C-alpha cells in the first residue's frame, strides 16, 4: 500500500479560536450535557472571582426562552480601553484570545477559580451568538459575537447599570449534541457557590417553567452541612467548624455526623467543586482518622481491646465540607475536577488534626458519640469482610458460579450488552423467553430488596438479592468499586407499573445511589416503561404507555368493537408481548436515570427511604397532585 504524502502543506494553523471549535472537548471535557453546562460555570466562575476579590455582591442567572442564558454580576466590569499590544479594546482581546485575562496578574485576583484565562474566549468560540455588556466608570459598553468572531466593534450604549458585567449567549448546535440547559443542574452549582461565599446573593430563574431559586447563606459551610443533614437524625446538633491559615492558603472545614452509614464529603478549591477530590481531600481524610485514633489511645487506656480504626470507620455517617482558598491552584484539566497541589495534603492534614484535637478535648459530650459510632463501624467492617469477598468479581467469575437464576447473554463486550433486573419469577420467565439472547441478560429479583438507607454495610452485603446484583455486575462496591470491570453497558430496571413496582424501583435506585453512584453519573442505569394498556380491535393490537396515549388511541380507533386490557403486572404479558413492548430496542420506551443535583438527590433519598416519617408524609402530600398513573 502506498504511503500518503506528508509535507509542509499538511501542516494546518488554526487561527483565533478555530482550535477550540475543532477540539472542544480539550477545553470543556465533552460536547454532551457536562460540557454544555461547563460553559455556564466558566462565566459564573468569573463573577465568583469578583466576589472573592470583594467586588461583587450579587449574581443573577436567567435561562431565557429561545435557548439563551444570561449571567449578570455587579463586579468591576471588564476593561474596555485599548490593549497595549493588540491595539483592540481589552474586552475584545479577552473574548477572542486564549489565555488572555486578569487571572495571570496576582494584583487583580489574589484568589481565583478561573486561572486558565480561557473561560470567556472558549464560551465565545462555542456559542452561536454571544453578547457582552460591561460598565466602566459609569458608562455601558456592548459587543456581539458569533462563533468567536466579533460581528461589530465595541460601542457605548445607554443603560442604567452602575457597575458589573452581563454575558448572554446561545450554545452552538453545531458543537453540542443537545443545547437544552438544565435548571436543576445549574442550581446545584449556584447553591454550592452561595454556601461557600457568605453573604453572596445568587438568583436563578427559568423563563420557560417560571422556576426560581434565591440563594444566600450567611452561615457559610456550616449552613451547607445543616442543609444536607436536614432530613437525618444527627448525633451532635451543631456542626464542627475548623478554620486556619497557612501563609496565603485558607483552610475551612465543617463536619457533622448523622445516624446513617454512608459518608458525604464535598471538596472545593476557590469555590470550584473538585468532584474527583485531590490532595486537600486526602489530607482531610488522613487527618480525621489520625485525630480520632489519637483520642481513643489517650482516653480509653483501660479498655482491653486494642482499637485501630480505618479511615472508612471514622467516616461512617459523616457529612463534611472542605473548602480551600489559595493563590495558585493546580487543577487537573480545564474542567477542574481534581486538585493537585502537593503541599495541600500536609497543610489540610495538620489543620484537621490540630482543630479536632482541640475540639475533642474541649467538647467530650459531643466527642463521645462520634467515637462510639466509629468503633461500632469498625466491628461491622470486620463482620462485612467475608460478605464482601463473596461479591468481588474476581471471586465470582473465577471461583464461584454466577447466581443460578441469572440468564446470561452471549455478548462479552460490556458496551454491547445489557442486564434486565426484573421483578418476580413470573416476569423473569417471560423476559428470559422473549429476550434477544445475544446481548440481553436477565436477573429476576424475588420480592423487595433490602432498604440500604437504614442498614449498615455488613447487613447490606449479607442480603441475597443485593449480593446477586453485585456479583452479576462485577464492579464490587465501596472501595472495591471499579467501573471498568462492569459486565453490562446498560442496567435496566423493569418492574410492574403499580405501587409495589415503584417501591422496588426506588429501593434499587437507592442502592445504586449509595453504593454504585458512578453508574448513575455515567448514564448506565435505565428504567423500562412497560405499557399500561393493550387496545384490541380484531387482529390489531395497539399499546398505550400512559392515559394520554390511551385517549388518543381510542380517538383514532373509535370505541366500537374494541377491548381494553389494563396491565397490572409484567407477568400478565407473554414473552412475545414483553419483547415487543418493553425489550425490543427498536420499539421500547426507556428512561435513563440522571444525576443533575447530588445534594438534592441526597435529600430526596434520605427523605423517601430514611427514618423520619413526617418528612416523607409532607413530601407525599406536597406532590400528590403530580401523580398521573396510580395503581393500588
Order of alpha helices (4+ residues) and beta strands (2+ residues): alpha-alpha-alpha-beta-beta-alpha-alpha-beta-beta-beta-beta-beta-alpha-beta-beta-alpha-beta-beta-beta-beta-alpha-alpha-beta-alpha-alpha-alpha-beta-beta-alpha-beta-alpha-alpha-beta-alpha-alpha-beta-beta-beta-alpha-beta-alpha-beta-alpha-alpha
